[in-house]
C-alpha cells in the first residue's frame, strides 16, 4: 500500500501516545499519566473507557545501560568538535615551531596568519557550510552504519572554525614578536640595506593583536553563553576592524620591505600569498552582507508564548535555516525553516515558516509586536538535521519550540521513518492545532507530553524504550544545552548514534 505522505498527501491525524492535554484534533483516544510503583505508567484510554496495555512503562527502565570503555572521555569531554579543534590547532602548532627556526620567518608568519583567517571565515560561510553537508552527507543508506554515523557529524565543522581562529592568533603573535624584535633592536630589515621598520606598522600590528585577543576571549563558550549578544556584536565589529587594519598593515609592511630590499611594490604584492588571501578574506566576509535584504513576513500569533512567521521570498530546501533581525547591525537570530502546506495538503517549497518561542528580549518583543518585515542576510544555510537523512529510522526528541526545527523534515521527500517525542507546556494552547497537525504528519503516533498538567518528566526512559521498540538507527535531539548533551551522551556511550545542535562553535 502506498504511503500517502510520501505522495505529498496530508495523512489523517493519528492519535498521540502521550497527550497530557485535553484531546487535540478531535482525537477519540487520549492518554492519562498515572503513578504506579516507582514511576508513571502511561495507558491509552478509549472514549468507551477500555484500556490498552501500557506503551511507555517506565518501571521497566531500571537496568543500567552498558556503556563503552572511556565513554565519558570520548563522548562528554573529547567530542568530535574538540577533536577537530585539536587536530587543526596541533597541526598549525607543529608548522609554527618549524617556521620559527626557518630563514623566511617573517613572510611565512604573515602568510600563515592569513591562511588561518581565511579558513576561519570560510568555515562559517553559508555556501561553504551547505557544500560541506552536501558532500559529507551524500552516502546512501545502504552504506555501513559506522560510515553514516561519522558522516552525520558534519555539524561539528565548527571545530575547524575555532581551531583556525585560535591558530591565527598564535601565528600573529609570532609575527608581532619577530617584527618587534627588529624594531626595538633597530635591526635592518634586509642585510643589503640599512632600512629599519618605522613606528607605523608596529603600532597597527599591536592594535590588531589586542583585537584578536579580545575576539578569542569573548568566544570562550562560558562567556559566549552568558552574554551572547555582546559576543556577537564584539565578534562582528572586531572582525571587520581587524580586516580593515590588516589591509593597512599589509600595505605598510610591503612598503617598508620593498624599500629595504629595493623591490617594486606591485611585484612584491602580487607574489605575496598574504595579499591574495586578504582579498579572499574580504570577499568571504562581504558576500553574505551583499545579499542583505528586507523581506516581507506574515505573522501568525499562536499564543502569548509563541508566534509563527511565514516567508515567501525564496524557496527552501530540507534542513535549511534563515538568519533574521529587526536591525541589520544588531543581534541576528537563526531559525530552522519548514515548508508551509498548500491547500491541497502538499508541501510548498516556495513558502516556509519558522516558530519563534519566548526565550529572551528579541523573541519576546517579536511575539508582542509581530513584524511585517525582517532583515535577512546570506543564503539559507543547512543545519544538523541534514545528516539525519543518512538513516532509515530515527527518534526525534525535543522540548518546547525545538519542535520548529524538527518540522523541517517535512521538506524532505526521502526522509527517514520518524518517531517524535515532544515535551512542552500546553501544546495546543501554545502552538495551535496547525503545528500539532504538522507534528502528526512527521511520523506515526507522536508522543507529546504536557508539562502544564503533569510537570517535567524524565525523558530518558521514554526515549530508551522508543529507540528499542522503533528499532531506530539514530537519535536526534533539539532542546536546551543540558538536555541535549545529556541525551546525546546517553546513547553515544552505548554505541547508538545521537545528534543535536553544537553549542560551543
Secondary structure, 3 states (H helix, E strand, C coil): CCCCCCCCCCCCCCCCCEECCCCCCCCCCEEEEEEECCEEEEEEECCCCCECCCCEEHHHCCCCCCCCCCHHHHHHHCCHHHHHHHHHHHHHHHHHHHHCCCCCHHHHHHHHHHHHHHHHHHCCCHHHHHHHHHHHCCCCCCCCHHHHHHHHHHHHHHHHHHHHHHHHHHHHHHHHHHHHHHHHCCCCCCCCCCCCCCHHHHHHHHHHHHHHHHHHHHCCHHHHHHCHHHHHHHHHHHHHHHHHHHHHHHHHHHHHHHHHHCCCHHHHHHCCHHHHHHHHHHHHHHHHHHCCEEEECEEEECCCCEEEEEECCCCCCCCEEEEEECCCCCCCEEEECEEEECCCCCEEEEEEEEEEECCCHHHHHHHHCCCCEEEECCCCEECHHHHHHHCCEEEEEEEHHHHHHHHHHHHCCCCCEEEEEEEECCHHHHHHHHHHHHHHHHCCCCEEEEHHHHCCCCHHHHHHHHHHHHCCCEEEEECCHHHHHHHHHHHHCCCCEEEECCCCC
